[in-house]
Amino acid sequence: MFDFLEGYDLLGAFWVTVQLTVYSALGSLIWGTLLAGMKVSPVPLMRGFATAYVNVVRNIPLTVIIVFSSLGLYQTLGIALGADATEDINFRLAVLALAAYTAAFVCEALRSGINTVPVGQAEAARALGLSFTQVLRLIILPQAFRAVVNPLSNVLIALTKNTTVASAIGVAEASYLMKGMIEAEAQLILISLVFAFGFVVLTLPTGLILGWVSKKVAVKR
């Protein structure tokens, strides 16, 4: 029944999807955390930048951002992110675009976690002489991260599925291979089921594991 899979690097395609997810998740977590810090910063310019970034990026389709990263950054501005081969350039640009897009959602998830931290804790820390950066790093963010494990897991699952958009610029991930197989094989339903099962295998354990982590690290108030 599944003889049509012979000759196709199915595991390799899903491995590219995993790499896209992991690298983009790390980038979006770092950038999203910085944006969240800016949104609660006492500096108006930083708050304005973070607010504008989140509002603009969240309302732009991911496909537009992905295509812009290829046509705008690489083909127009010549930004190759240190890669030489076209395949590597497209992969890195896709990671950059996915991280930039997902960071807006990470920021909002973290901001909701920051809002759960009692204001008195920050005021007490400031009274002890801690700077805003120290209060954020030592008091606020550790509790905020513990409060938003579930929302961040939803963002990660969405990111895993969003990696399919990278095929728009030729990144050979799972959906790129799926498109080629559908064009070459007369097995539309079976091919769709195989790739749907592959994404379930990637996302379901993520949700279950992070759900368990959320219960373990939840802040008792």
N, C-alpha and C positions, 0 to 999 in steps of 0.2 A: 504493500500500500504506500509505503514511504520511499520507494525506490527513486523517486524524482529528486530526493535530497542528495543523492550521490553526485559528487563533482562540485558541490557548493560548500564553502567554508562557513557553515552556520555558526560554529563556536567562535570563530575568528571575528565574525560580524558582531556577535553579542559581547565579545571581549572589548571591542572598540566602544560599544555602548557603555559598558562598565567603566572604561577609562574616561570617557566623556563625563559621565556622572560624577565620578570621584574627584577629578580635577576641577570641574565646575562647582561642585559642592564646597570644596575647600576655598576656592576663590570667592564664591558668593558669601560664605560664612565670614571670611575676613572683611570683605568690603561691606557686607550688610551690618556687621558689628560696628564698624567705623561710622556708617551712616546713622545707626541708632544712637551712637554716642553724640553725633552732631545734632540730632533732632532734639536731644534733651540738654544740649550745651547752653551755657549762659551767653554765648556769643551770637548775636542776631544773624550775622552773615553766615555762620555755619548752619544754624537752624534753617535759614532760608534756602541754602544750597541743598541740604538734605531733603527738605520738603519738596522742593521743585524737582529734584532728581527722581524721587519715589513717585510723585504724581505723574510725571512725564513718562518715565520708563514703563510703569504699570499699564499705561494706556496705549502703548505702541505694540502692535502684534509682534510676536517673537520672530516670525518669518522675516519681517522687515529688518529687524536688528541683525539677524543672521546674514541676510543678503547684503546689508550695508557693510558688515564687517569684511565681506569679500570684495564687493565692488568699490566701496568707499575707501576702506583702510588699505587694502592690498593693491588693487588694480589702479586706483587713482592716486593714493598717497605713497604707495610703495612700502607700506609697513608689513614686514614678513615675520616679525616676532622671532628673529634669529634662525629661522628655518630656511632651507634651500629647496627641497623637493616640494612640488605643488601639494602633494598629499599631506605632508607635515604642516605646511602653511595653513591649509584649509582646516586641519584638525585643531591647530592652536587658535585660529581665529574663531572657530566654533566654540571652543572652551571659553574664550574671552567674552563672546556674545552671550553665551548661556550664563556665565557668572555675573555679568553686568545686569542681565535681566532678572535673574533669580535673587540677586542681592536686595532688590527693592522689596521683595516679599519676606526675606529674612529680616530686613530692617523693621518692617511692620510687626512681625511676630515678636521680635525682641522688644520693641517699644511697648507692646501689650504686656510683656513680662516685667519690664521696668515699672510699669504702672501698678503692678501688684506689690511692689516693695513699699512698706510703710514710709511715708515722708519723714517721720521722726528719726529713722535710722540715718538718713542722709544728713539731716540737720545736726544730729549728735556727732557724726563723723566730722562735719565741717567745724563744729564747736571745738573739737579736739585738735584742730589745726591742719587737717588733711585737705589737700587741694581737690579741685573738681575731678581731675584725672584719677587721683588715688581713690576717691570715693567711688567713682564709677568702676574702677578695676577691682577694688578690694571688697566693696560692700554691695553695690547694685548689680553688676553683671553676673556674678556667681549665682545670686538668687534668681535673677531673671532667666538665665539659661535653664535652671532647674524647673522653672515654672512653665517653660514653653517647649519642652521636649516633644510633646504631641504635635503642636503646630509646626515645628521644624521638621518632624517626620513626614507630615503631609506635604511640606514644601519639597523635601527630598524625593518623595514618590512622584510628585508632579514634574520635578526636574528630570527624573529617569525617563518619563514618558515624553518630555519635551525634547529629549536628545534626538528624536526622530526627525525634527525639523532641520538638523544638521545635514541631512541628505540633500537639501536644497543647494548646498555649495559643494556637493560631491564628496562628503565624508562617508567612507564606506562602513557605516554602522548598520544595525539590524534592518531598519526600514529601507535603506538603500538596496540591500541585498534582496529584501522582500519584493521591491518593485521590479528588479531584474528577473527574479524567479517567476513572477506573475506574467511578465511579458514573454518569457521563454517556455513556460510550462502551462499545460491545460489543467491545472489543479488549484483553482482559485480558493476554494473552500478549505482544502487541506493545508495549503500554504498559510492562509490566514490563521487557521487554528494553531499551527506550529508556532508562529511568531507571537500570537496572543498568549500561548502557554509560556513561551520564553519570557515575556514581560511580566507575567504573573509570578514566575519563579524569581525574578529579580526584585519585584516590589513587595510581594506578600511577606517574605521573611523580614524585610526592612521594617514594615509596619508593626509586625508582631514583636520584634526585638526592641524597637524603640518604645513601643507601648509598655513593655515590661520595665525598661529603663525609667520611663516616666513615673511609674508607680514607686520605684525604688528610691528615686532622688527627689520626689515631690516634697516641697517645703510645707511643713505642718504649721498652721497658724491658728 
